[in-house]
Amino acid sequence: MVTTLHVPRLVIAAPSSGSGKTTVATGLMAAFSERGLAVSPHKAGPDYIDPGYHALATGRPGRNLDAFMCGPELVAPLFAHGAAGCDLALVEGVMGLYDGAAGRGELASTAQVAKLLRAPVVLVVDASSQSRSVAALVHGFASFDPQVRLGGVILNKVGSDRHEVMLREALEEAGMPVLGVLRRAPQVAAPSRHLGLVPVAERRSDALSSVAALADQVRAGCDLEALMALARTAPPLACEAWSPAAVLEGVRGTAPSPAGDESAPPASGARGFWGSAPDGGAAPVIAVAGGPAFTFSYAEHAELLTAAGADVATFDPLRDEALPEGTTGLVIGGGFPEVYAPELAANEPLRKAVAAFAADGGPVAAECAGLLYLARSLDGRPMCGVLDADARMSERLTLGYREAVAVSDSALAAAGTRLRGHEFHRTVIEPGAGAAPAWGFTHPERRVEGFVQQGVHASYLHTHWASEPSVALRFTEAAARAR
């Protein structure tokens, strides 16, 4: 049912990465939350780490809005799902305002998300090496796409009072409101490493202090009243809010249709799992890996599994020596197992439990970090040994959106199921695919990748199940049969 959502909202964007979007967005979320407002946090694009800081700042799940992985048509419904009942919604952009999927125009850009949400944009500008030129820069971003409404600027890394005066004078000439001025403050910066910021789960105490410092900095340097007034100018948003129960009702009992693309990689002849309903007994227990080593997960995945009838139980492979009691399905998402390889290797009881679960045919869905954990070894240290493959760190960053088709029937997807996903890793696994690969990539390059064996589906590809909720239902049904 289409409803009208009246939620004040802003998109926090920048001319490029490194301008301070996360600093400003997280600080604003925390500052407004401290005022007693219910703030709904969102992140454009596939990023997993920034939403962790957003959740810390607001006390609500950080949610992603990715027009490539989920399609433009789901951006507003997923936003409405997260923002329902909130006083304010803040969306942190990705890369530069107009940067999106390579070769796809505006697709998956912050600008596209802003237009789909009919939200005003606040541009965070790194002003550290410019003065009057800031007006030309902002003018270009404001005029590039007339459908993007640039409502004001927050100047970041301003050096002095005199520097601030020059910047304000230039932007006044351009007719662009200055909604905040932040000085250089390295003491509130979050530490980074090879894939971006260090996740909240790895530094929770320090992250709390950082978020509090960001709130102080933003409160002192930004005009919160003016920002809230701008957010209130966002018009009502008419859309049907995404609902895990509703979307699963639409797919329950029907298999996703194969794409029928003769140019796609061939599917295996393995028998599929679809068709058998759960036996009506107790809810299947699906164990989801968490803790510092496995922090990459979209909130909608657990919501879909729960709506499909599963009892979702989180466990920490760094500390727990056994899977949750009664586990009949196992989800191991992304994260940083390469950082914690010694600790993961040392937890031999859990490694053996995972290997035994997989050997018994239990359904396992593993993405990226999960793929590495299921391997025989990671950087020479023993992992679970489910897959006859070895993983290691690499100098090369593999990054980008992918279009994929399921090659082999599995507990997660029927052969022929099409999904869009994202790769983001500095590791390699050898071999890169098993006898029954998980996915065939059709864009931007053609190759097969990942492993399907017994109940295991393991791959580097990150996917967003809201784009194809049948995978959550299929996996839950497989877990129910395993019971």
C-alpha positions as CSV (number, residue, x, y, z in Angstrom):
1,M,0.0,0.0,0.0
2,V,1.4,3.4,-1.0
3,T,1.6,5.8,1.9
4,T,2.9,9.3,2.3
5,L,6.0,9.6,4.5
6,H,6.5,13.0,6.2
7,V,10.1,12.7,7.5
8,P,12.5,15.7,7.4
9,R,15.7,14.5,5.6
10,L,19.1,15.5,4.3
11,V,21.7,13.9,2.1
12,I,25.3,14.6,3.3
13,A,27.5,14.6,0.2
14,A,30.9,15.8,-0.9
15,P,32.9,16.6,-4.1
16,S,35.1,13.6,-3.5
17,S,36.0,10.9,-1.1
18,G,38.1,12.1,1.8
19,S,36.3,15.4,2.2
20,G,34.8,14.5,5.6
21,K,31.3,13.1,4.8
22,T,31.5,10.4,7.5
23,T,32.8,12.9,10.1
24,V,30.0,15.3,9.4
25,A,27.2,12.8,8.9
26,T,28.1,10.8,12.1
27,G,28.5,14.0,14.1
28,L,25.2,15.4,12.9
29,M,23.5,12.1,13.7
30,A,24.9,12.1,17.2
31,A,24.2,15.8,17.8
32,F,20.6,15.6,16.8
33,S,20.1,12.3,18.7
34,E,21.4,14.1,21.8
35,R,18.6,16.6,21.4
36,G,16.1,13.7,21.9
37,L,15.3,13.3,18.2
38,A,14.8,9.8,16.7
39,V,17.3,9.9,13.9
40,S,17.2,7.4,11.1
41,P,20.7,6.7,9.7
42,H,21.4,5.7,6.1
43,K,24.4,5.2,3.8
44,A,24.4,5.4,0.0
45,G,26.2,2.6,-1.6
46,P,27.5,-0.8,-0.4
47,D,29.6,0.3,2.5
48,Y,29.3,-1.8,5.7
49,I,31.6,0.1,8.1
50,D,30.2,3.6,8.1
51,P,26.7,2.3,9.1
52,G,28.3,0.9,12.3
53,Y,29.3,4.4,13.3
54,H,25.9,5.7,12.4
55,A,24.2,3.0,14.6
56,L,26.5,4.0,17.5
57,A,25.5,7.7,17.0
58,T,21.7,7.1,16.8
59,G,21.0,3.8,18.6
60,R,19.2,2.6,15.4
61,P,20.4,0.2,12.7
62,G,22.5,1.8,10.0
63,R,20.9,1.0,6.7
64,N,22.2,1.1,3.1
65,L,20.6,2.5,0.1
66,D,22.2,1.0,-3.0
67,A,20.5,1.7,-6.3
68,F,22.8,-0.7,-8.2
69,M,22.4,-3.8,-5.9
70,C,18.8,-3.3,-5.1
71,G,17.6,-1.2,-8.0
72,P,16.4,2.4,-8.0
73,E,12.9,1.3,-7.4
74,L,13.8,0.0,-3.9
75,V,15.7,3.0,-2.6
76,A,12.6,4.9,-1.4
77,P,10.8,1.8,0.0
78,L,14.0,0.7,2.0
79,F,14.4,4.3,3.2
80,A,10.8,4.4,4.3
81,H,11.2,1.1,6.2
82,G,14.1,2.5,8.2
83,A,12.8,6.0,8.7
84,A,9.2,5.2,9.7
85,G,8.3,7.0,13.0
86,C,11.6,9.0,13.1
87,D,11.9,12.8,13.5
88,L,14.8,13.1,11.1
89,A,16.6,11.0,8.5
90,L,20.2,11.6,7.5
91,V,21.8,9.9,4.5
92,E,25.6,9.8,4.1
93,G,26.6,9.8,0.5
94,V,29.2,7.7,-1.3
95,M,32.4,9.0,-3.1
96,G,31.7,12.3,-4.8
97,L,28.2,13.6,-5.3
98,Y,27.9,12.5,-8.9
99,D,30.1,9.4,-8.8
100,G,28.3,6.1,-9.3
101,A,28.6,2.7,-10.9
102,A,31.4,2.8,-13.5
103,G,30.1,3.4,-17.0
104,R,26.4,3.6,-15.8
105,G,25.9,7.3,-15.6
106,E,24.2,8.4,-12.4
107,L,23.3,4.9,-11.3
108,A,24.1,4.3,-7.6
109,S,25.4,7.8,-7.1
110,T,24.6,10.0,-4.2
111,A,22.9,12.4,-6.6
112,Q,20.5,9.6,-7.8
113,V,19.7,8.7,-4.2
114,A,18.9,12.3,-3.3
115,K,16.6,12.6,-6.3
116,L,14.8,9.4,-5.5
117,L,14.3,10.6,-2.0
118,R,13.5,14.2,-3.0
119,A,15.9,15.3,-0.3
120,P,18.0,18.5,-0.2
121,V,21.8,18.0,-0.3
122,V,24.4,19.5,2.0
123,L,27.8,19.5,0.4
124,V,30.8,18.9,2.7
125,V,33.8,20.7,1.2
126,D,37.4,20.1,2.2
127,A,38.5,23.8,2.2
128,S,42.0,23.2,3.4
129,S,43.8,24.3,0.2
130,Q,41.5,26.9,-1.3
131,S,39.7,30.2,-0.6
132,R,37.7,32.0,-3.3
133,S,37.9,29.0,-5.6
134,V,35.4,27.3,-3.3
135,A,32.6,29.3,-4.9
136,A,33.5,28.0,-8.3
137,L,33.6,24.5,-7.0
138,V,30.3,24.7,-5.3
139,H,28.7,26.5,-8.2
140,G,29.7,23.6,-10.5
141,F,28.2,21.0,-8.2
142,A,25.0,23.1,-7.7
143,S,24.4,23.6,-11.4
144,F,25.6,20.3,-12.9
145,D,22.2,18.6,-12.4
146,P,19.2,21.0,-11.9
147,Q,17.2,18.1,-10.3
148,V,19.7,17.9,-7.4
149,R,18.8,20.6,-4.9
150,L,22.0,21.8,-3.1
151,G,20.7,23.5,0.0
152,G,24.0,24.6,1.7
153,V,27.6,23.9,2.4
154,I,29.6,22.7,5.4
155,L,33.2,23.8,5.2
156,N,35.6,21.2,6.6
157,K,39.3,21.5,7.6
158,V,39.2,25.3,7.8
159,G,42.6,26.7,9.0
160,S,41.9,30.0,10.7
161,D,39.4,32.8,11.3
162,R,40.8,34.7,8.4
163,H,40.5,31.6,6.2
164,E,36.8,31.2,7.3
165,V,36.1,34.9,6.4
166,M,37.5,34.4,2.9
167,L,35.5,31.3,2.3
168,R,32.2,32.8,3.6
169,E,32.7,35.9,1.4
170,A,33.2,33.8,-1.7
171,L,30.1,31.6,-1.0
172,E,28.0,34.6,-0.2
173,E,28.8,36.0,-3.7
174,A,27.7,32.7,-5.1
175,G,24.4,32.8,-3.1
176,M,25.2,29.5,-1.3
177,P,24.4,29.3,2.5
178,V,27.2,28.2,4.8
179,L,25.6,25.8,7.3
180,G,28.7,24.9,9.2
181,V,32.4,25.5,9.6
182,L,34.7,22.8,11.1
183,R,38.3,23.3,12.0
184,R,41.0,20.7,11.6
185,A,40.6,18.2,14.4
186,P,42.6,15.0,13.9
187,Q,41.9,13.9,17.4
188,V,38.4,12.8,16.5
189,A,39.4,10.9,13.3
190,A,38.7,7.2,13.3
191,P,41.7,4.9,12.5
192,S,41.8,3.4,9.0
193,R,43.5,0.3,7.4
194,H,43.5,-1.6,4.1
195,L,39.7,-1.5,3.5
196,G,38.7,1.8,5.2
197,L,37.8,2.7,8.7
198,V,38.3,0.2,11.5
199,P,34.8,-1.2,12.3
200,V,33.0,-0.2,15.5
201,A,33.0,-3.8,16.8
202,E,36.8,-3.7,17.0
203,R,37.1,-0.5,19.0
204,R,33.8,0.1,20.6
205,S,35.0,2.0,23.6
206,D,37.2,4.3,21.5
207,A,34.5,4.6,18.9
208,L,32.0,5.8,21.5
209,S,34.5,8.5,22.5
210,S,35.1,9.4,18.8
211,V,31.4,9.7,18.1
212,A,30.9,11.9,21.2
213,A,33.8,14.1,20.1
214,L,32.3,14.4,16.6
215,A,29.0,15.4,18.1
216,D,30.8,18.1,20.1
217,Q,32.6,19.4,17.0
218,V,29.5,19.5,14.9
219,R,27.4,21.1,17.6
220,A,30.0,23.9,18.0
221,G,30.6,24.4,14.3
222,C,27.3,23.8,12.5
223,D,23.9,25.6,12.6
224,L,21.7,22.7,13.7
225,E,18.6,24.9,13.5
226,A,19.3,25.9,9.9
227,L,20.1,22.3,9.0
228,M,16.8,21.1,10.5
229,A,14.9,23.8,8.7
230,L,16.4,22.7,5.5
231,A,15.5,19.1,6.2
232,R,11.9,20.1,6.8
233,T,11.7,21.5,3.2
234,A,11.9,17.9,1.8
235,P,8.4,17.3,0.4
236,P,6.3,14.3,1.4
237,L,7.5,11.0,-0.1
238,A,4.8,8.8,-1.5
239,C,5.9,5.2,-1.6
240,E,5.2,1.7,-0.2
241,A,7.6,1.0,2.7
242,W,9.6,-2.2,2.3
243,S,8.4,-5.0,4.6
244,P,10.2,-8.3,5.0
245,A,7.0,-10.1,5.7
246,A,5.2,-8.6,2.7
247,V,7.9,-9.3,0.2
248,L,8.3,-12.9,1.4
249,E,4.6,-13.4,1.1
250,G,5.0,-12.4,-2.5
251,V,7.6,-15.1,-3.2
252,R,6.6,-17.8,-0.8
253,G,6.1,-21.1,-2.6
254,T,7.4,-19.9,-6.0
255,A,10.9,-20.3,-7.3
256,P,12.8,-17.3,-8.8
257,S,12.6,-17.4,-12.6
258,P,15.8,-18.3,-14.5
259,A,16.9,-15.4,-16.7
260,G,17.0,-17.5,-19.9
261,D,20.1,-15.8,-21.1
262,E,21.9,-18.2,-23.4
263,S,25.1,-16.2,-23.1
264,A,25.2,-16.7,-19.3
265,P,27.6,-19.3,-17.8
266,P,26.0,-22.8,-17.9
267,A,24.1,-24.0,-14.8
268,S,25.0,-27.3,-13.1
269,G,22.6,-30.2,-13.2
270,A,22.5,-30.4,-9.4
271,R,19.0,-31.0,-7.9
272,G,17.6,-27.8,-6.3
273,F,16.3,-27.4,-2.8
274,W,13.1,-25.5,-3.6
275,G,9.6,-26.9,-3.2
276,S,9.5,-28.5,0.2
277,A,7.8,-26.4,2.9
278,P,9.1,-26.5,6.5
279,D,7.5,-29.3,8.5
280,G,5.7,-27.0,10.9
281,G,7.9,-27.8,13.9
282,A,10.0,-25.4,15.9
283,A,11.7,-22.6,14.1
284,P,15.0,-23.5,12.4
285,V,17.9,-21.9,14.2
286,I,20.1,-20.0,11.7
287,A,23.5,-19.0,13.3
288,V,24.9,-15.8,12.0
289,A,28.6,-15.0,12.6
290,G,29.4,-11.7,14.3
291,G,32.0,-10.2,16.6
292,P,35.0,-8.2,15.5
293,A,36.1,-10.5,12.7
294,F,32.7,-10.7,11.0
295,T,31.1,-7.2,11.0
296,F,29.8,-6.9,7.5
297,S,26.0,-7.5,7.3
298,Y,23.0,-5.7,6.1
299,A,20.2,-5.3,8.7
300,E,17.6,-6.5,6.2
301,H,19.2,-10.0,6.0
302,A,18.4,-10.9,9.6
303,E,14.9,-9.3,9.2
304,L,14.2,-11.4,6.1
305,L,15.4,-14.6,7.9
306,T,13.2,-13.9,10.9
307,A,10.2,-13.1,8.6
308,A,10.8,-16.4,6.8
309,G,10.4,-18.2,10.1
310,A,14.0,-18.6,11.4
311,D,15.3,-18.1,14.9
312,V,18.4,-16.0,14.2
313,A,21.2,-16.6,16.7
314,T,24.5,-14.6,16.6
315,F,27.8,-16.2,17.6
316,D,31.4,-14.9,17.7
317,P,34.0,-17.2,16.0
318,L,36.8,-15.5,18.0
319,R,35.3,-16.6,21.3
320,D,32.6,-19.2,21.0
321,E,33.8,-22.8,20.9
322,A,30.5,-24.2,19.6
323,L,27.7,-23.2,17.3
324,P,24.5,-22.0,18.9
325,E,22.4,-24.8,20.3
326,G,20.2,-26.4,17.7
327,T,21.8,-24.7,14.7
328,T,20.4,-26.0,11.4
329,G,21.7,-23.1,9.1
330,L,24.8,-21.1,9.1
331,V,25.5,-17.6,7.7
332,I,29.0,-16.3,7.7
333,G,29.2,-12.8,6.2
334,G,32.0,-10.4,5.5
335,G,34.6,-8.8,7.7
336,F,38.3,-9.0,8.5
337,P,39.4,-12.6,9.1
338,E,42.8,-11.7,7.8
339,V,43.3,-9.4,10.8
340,Y,42.2,-12.1,13.2
341,A,43.6,-15.1,11.5
342,P,45.7,-16.2,14.6
343,E,42.7,-16.0,16.9
344,L,40.4,-17.8,14.4
345,A,43.0,-20.5,13.9
346,A,43.4,-20.9,17.7
347,N,39.7,-21.6,18.1
348,E,40.0,-25.2,17.0
349,P,36.8,-26.5,18.6
350,L,34.6,-24.1,16.6
351,R,36.5,-24.7,13.4
352,K,35.9,-28.4,13.8
353,A,32.2,-27.8,14.6
354,V,31.8,-25.7,11.4
355,A,33.5,-28.4,9.4
356,A,31.3,-31.1,10.9
357,F,28.2,-29.1,10.2
358,A,29.1,-28.6,6.6
359,A,30.2,-32.3,6.2
360,D,26.7,-33.3,7.4
361,G,25.2,-31.3,4.6
362,G,24.0,-28.4,6.7
363,P,23.1,-25.2,4.7
364,V,25.9,-22.6,4.8
365,A,25.9,-19.2,3.2
366,A,29.4,-17.6,3.2
367,E,30.3,-14.2,1.8
368,C,33.9,-13.0,1.4
369,A,35.2,-13.3,5.0
370,G,33.0,-16.3,5.3
371,L,34.6,-17.8,2.2
372,L,38.1,-17.3,3.7
373,Y,37.0,-18.9,7.0
374,L,35.7,-22.0,5.2
375,A,39.0,-22.4,3.3
376,R,41.7,-24.8,4.3
377,S,44.1,-22.0,5.3
378,L,44.4,-18.2,5.5
379,D,47.9,-16.8,5.3
380,G,49.2,-20.2,6.2
381,R,47.1,-20.6,9.3
382,P,44.5,-23.3,9.5
383,M,40.8,-22.4,9.0
384,C,37.8,-24.7,8.9
385,G,38.9,-26.8,5.9
386,V,35.4,-27.1,4.4
387,L,36.8,-26.0,1.0
388,D,39.8,-27.5,-0.7
389,A,41.3,-24.0,-1.2
390,D,43.8,-21.7,0.4
391,A,43.6,-17.9,0.9
392,R,46.2,-15.2,1.4
393,M,46.5,-11.5,1.6
394,S,47.3,-9.7,-1.7
395,E,48.7,-6.3,-2.7
396,R,45.8,-5.9,-5.2
397,L,42.5,-4.4,-4.2
398,T,39.5,-6.1,-5.9
399,L,36.7,-3.6,-5.8
400,G,33.5,-3.0,-7.8
401,Y,29.9,-3.8,-8.6
402,R,29.2,-7.1,-10.3
403,E,26.3,-8.6,-12.2
404,A,26.0,-12.3,-11.5
405,V,23.9,-15.4,-12.3
406,A,23.8,-18.5,-10.0
407,V,25.7,-21.3,-11.8
408,S,24.8,-24.1,-9.5
409,D,21.7,-25.0,-7.5
410,S,22.4,-24.3,-3.9
411,A,20.7,-23.8,-0.5
412,L,20.9,-20.1,-1.3
413,A,19.8,-19.7,-4.9
414,A,18.4,-21.7,-7.8
415,A,20.6,-22.0,-10.8
416,G,19.8,-19.1,-13.1
417,T,18.9,-16.7,-10.3
418,R,20.3,-13.2,-11.2
419,L,21.7,-10.9,-8.6
420,R,23.8,-7.7,-8.5
421,G,26.5,-7.6,-5.9
422,H,29.8,-6.1,-4.9
423,E,33.3,-7.3,-4.4
424,F,35.7,-5.6,-1.9
425,H,38.8,-7.5,-0.7
426,R,42.6,-7.6,-0.7
427,T,42.8,-11.3,-0.5
428,V,42.9,-14.1,-3.1
429,I,41.8,-17.7,-2.8
430,E,43.2,-20.5,-4.9
431,P,41.5,-22.0,-6.7
432,G,39.0,-19.2,-7.3
433,A,36.2,-21.6,-8.1
434,G,35.2,-25.1,-7.3
435,A,33.9,-27.9,-9.5
436,A,30.4,-26.4,-9.0
437,P,31.0,-22.6,-9.0
438,A,28.7,-20.3,-7.1
439,W,28.3,-17.4,-9.5
440,G,29.0,-16.6,-13.1
441,F,29.9,-12.9,-13.5
442,T,28.4,-11.3,-16.7
443,H,29.6,-7.8,-16.1
444,P,32.0,-6.1,-16.1
445,E,34.0,-9.3,-16.8
446,R,33.0,-12.8,-17.5
447,R,34.3,-15.5,-15.1
448,V,33.0,-18.0,-12.7
449,E,33.7,-17.7,-9.0
450,G,33.0,-19.4,-5.6
451,F,32.0,-22.8,-4.4
452,V,28.9,-24.9,-4.1
453,Q,29.2,-28.3,-2.5
454,Q,26.6,-30.2,-0.5
455,G,24.8,-27.4,1.5
456,V,27.6,-24.8,1.2
457,H,27.4,-21.7,-0.9
458,A,30.7,-19.7,-0.6
459,S,31.8,-16.7,-2.6
460,Y,33.5,-13.4,-2.5
461,L,30.3,-11.6,-3.8
462,H,28.5,-9.4,-1.3
463,T,24.7,-9.4,-2.1
464,H,21.8,-7.5,-0.7
465,W,18.9,-9.9,-0.1
466,A,16.2,-7.2,-0.3
467,S,16.9,-7.3,-4.1
468,E,15.9,-11.0,-4.3
469,P,14.1,-12.0,-1.0
470,S,13.6,-15.5,-2.3
471,V,17.1,-16.4,-1.3
472,A,16.3,-15.8,2.4
473,L,13.2,-18.0,2.1
474,R,15.0,-20.7,0.2
475,F,17.8,-20.7,2.8
476,T,15.4,-20.8,5.7
477,E,13.5,-23.7,4.2
478,A,16.8,-25.6,3.7
479,A,17.6,-25.0,7.4
480,A,14.2,-26.3,8.3
481,R,14.7,-29.5,6.4
482,A,18.1,-29.9,7.9
483,R,16.4,-29.9,11.3
